[in-house]
Amino acid sequence: MSEMEERFQVTEIEREKVLKNYFGKGLDGPLATFPSKDKRKYIIAQEIIKRFEVGKVYLEKEINEILKEIHPDFATIRRFLIDYSFMNRSDDGKEYWIGKCS
């Protein structure tokens, strides 16, 4: 179990409730709002990150386009994904990726 999983222990019932509340049009649709509580953000981020391909390198513009489809405040969501290690970013901020990248 990762440090994040330990910090945000989430039951399946809790996960389903949060996802249903925030993704009112289904998991492939937009977010109604980006939650203020970190535990809810964590649950939402676990779902959002599934929209990205592991190991693929994305440019910031590509990340923004995908996140804009989810919520207008894509910068806040992108920052959360980086800060909570769902996504990695190059030192110059130009490239992003999920998981290991060669």
HUZIJO-V701241 format. One line per field, one symbol per residue. phi: phi as a letter, one per 30 degrees, with the letter a starting at -180 (. if undefined). burial: b if it has 16 or more other ideal C-beta (glycine too) atoms within 10 Angstrom, else e. Layout:
phi=???
burial=???
This chain:
phi=.deddddcdbddddeddddddccdcjddcdddacdcdeddeddddedddddcddidccdeedeedddddcaddddddedddddcidbcbdedicbbacidbd
burial=eeeeeeebeeeeeeeeebbeebbeeeeeeebeebbeeeebbbbbbbbbeeebeeeeebeeeebeeebeebbeebeebbebbeebebbebeeeeebbbbeeee
